[in-house]
């Protein structure tokens, strides 16, 4: 997913900066990543719930919403994985322990 919206990019950078700040107090980066993923899932479900009028309507769209969000995440994950493979040394040598974009 390629974004050219400056507001989107600023939100992404803000979330990455928050995760980087949390790395200072957490020796396991995977725990920070898990927290970020959990928060993204929780917020995504909340956004989806707000697009419906009733709990049964929300429940009925569960399979579709989960499939949409899962596929979207998979595409973003693959894009970023490929990007890091191509720029591995630059990403990992810039600032140890800090995620860059």
Residue pairs with C-beta under 8 A, 6 or more apart in sequence:
1 72
1 75
1 76
1 79
2 79
3 9
3 12
12 101
13 101
15 36
16 99
16 101
19 32
19 33
19 36
19 99
20 98
20 99
22 32
22 35
23 29
23 32
23 97
23 98
26 32
29 97
40 73
41 69
44 69
45 65
48 58
48 61
48 65
48 69
49 58
52 58
52 61
84 91
91 100
94 100
